[in-house]
Amino acid sequence: MKSRRRPRRVAARTLAALVLLSATEQAAADGIGVLIQPQFSITHLTSTVAGLETFTETTQFGQVYRLDLDRHIYPFLDLNLGGTFHQTMDWITSNAGYAQSQDTSGTGYITLLMGGQVLGASVGYQRQMDASGVVLATAPTNVNDTYFATFNWRPLDLPAFTLRLDRSNTYDSQRTQHDTTTSDALLSVQYGIENLNLLYSLRWTDAVDNLHGVDDVSLNNSIQASYNDRWFGGRSTVYVSALLSNFLQNVTASGPGGTVSTQRYPIAGLSLVESFPMTPQLDTLAPNPLLIDGITNVSANIDIGFGPSLAGDKNYRDMGVQFADSITPINTVWVYVNQQLPAQVSDAYTWTAYQSSDNLNWTAVPLAGPVVFNTLQNRFEIPIAQTQAIYVKVVTTPLPASVTTDRTYLNIFVTEIQVYQVVAASSIQGSSSITTETLNATGRTLILDIPSLFWDIAVYLNHSSISRVTTWSLINGLSLTQKLTNALSVTARAARLDENIGSGYLSQFQWSASLTASPFPTLTSALTYNGVYGHDQLGVLKQESLFLFNNATLYTGLNLLLNGGYSVNQGDTGRVISTASANVGLTAIPNQALNLSLTYNYQYTTSSGGPLAATSGSYGNLSAGVSWTPVSAVFLAASVSRIMQPVSPTTLVTGTASFSPFAGGALLLRVSYNENLDTFNQTDQRIFTPGLRWVIFTGFFLDAGYTYQRTTAPQTVQVQSAFQTQLTLIL
């Protein structure tokens, strides 16, 4: 009993301390924020598989406390401090017996800011803690302590200096799983002269693994110059960037088992939410710079929570990177998310990895071990077989709705992706030096005004002493744009690509042309043709595609979309893939309350040649949807899709209803119902969720909700019911 009372005493003392601190500092503080949020839920899960019934009942109590204090002490002197305490206790009863568990996490920080925009400095400390395990058992606490100091000097018309010093200790309380100390110093000097910008940086890092006796000391020097200007009266734009860097490393290892992680830096982040008929083996990812901006607490607009699953969206989420060459080795991918995940949630994800040379055809990369979620850094650590490719991605699906009913995990956003090469410390002991030179240059010149004719050139050159391979690329192109009439315009481009990015010489001719017509304000049509012809070390590459796009407003509120096309793709192995596709969509909005839609997608693909046997197949998707909002408090929606494919044709049916009376008042009621039917897999999922929010007074409100979820499949029935309540006090 003593161990059961202890968490309650800790929570009570924390709450008392936060409330007392907020009360005593309220008058003197420039800004103070307090959040108190107790939570309680009861969940009952019953599963029947082949006539065998199992049950699990979980009673959960959670408590969240947060304090933030900002105070202006003296002119040019500010103090920021605060912290968060989060604890969840579970009492679990099932067929297997009784269990009790507890998850506790917390953060604390203090920062002193001095100076202003021209001359400034700061010092600070931050602690993160996380402990999870079964009560009455000894569960280690993971801790990360970070100390930092910064100095900035930005004088007018003179070089700007920035210095940052960090020291981080990461360990578990028993010092048996991990114990590392990392010291880091970064000095940067930046100076701009008209169109020329100069940047020098010096970074020293000492990473010590105390458990395995590994000391990794590195020194990175880099200098970069960039020039951006307009020539010939503004008809030409020029950009040139040159980078010279030297990386010195010394590794010593006095014990077995230690590793050294070297981060690899891609040139682009990529992502995609797949839709029919895409697959992870055959799709094209779109640029997403938020994935590689180095900021791990800002969403990159990729949701892997259970919210999409509730809405019937179980599509793959692809997250990847693009490298400047095909010789950069990696074997580890880190995927950051915006919040801490318990083991029940993080373990529910399944990850796969792929590589590609063209961001179209992807080959699976085996995982090299289990995926681990780092609760201190809020990231999935995914080990993969060593890979060298221009494009690398990892793929997962949204969290299944059956995993949890906690709305904290309704939306889980990916924030960052990082890639590493992790090797045994014993394999790289001693000193090493890597020197890298990189040159980027682009130019664009207006040759003719009518028609608008541009010549562009792009040059890339990179040499590294570690690979002794010089990678390069050269693109020359002509682009034309001309408006033929008020309703007709044409664009065209022809380019020549020559490159060697580490996998041999490649030459390509690339061309495209597009004719766009808008004879009426309600009708737009475009005919686009694209082609590629080239050679690499293995053979000939050919690509051609012709697509027609039409968008018409037939009447007010009635829109018609009609698209179709044909493409042929021949790879360097001699494999030829031909695809014919068509898409028809009709949207009707007869009034503001009613929205109707009907779409049909069709695709026929044939593959022949190369080492594999010829294949062919057709895919179709016919979908209809309706949404109705008769009054502001009521929303009704339903959709049905028939997916026609060779192996598993199926019909998907989804229905949603919600009711929210008293919107905007002190009491908000909401009721929603969602059903998903899959005829091929013979599954039916029904979710009923009533809830309410009572605003007791400003900053003080109560949320309560009930969730009933029933999932049926052949020989399986799963019923889950959960009651949740949460009290929130914001001061």
Summary of the structure (lengths in Angstrom):
residues: 731
radius of gyration: 29.8
end to end distance: 34.4
largest distance: 86.8
contacts: 2238
relative contact order: 0.08
helix: 6%
strand: 68%
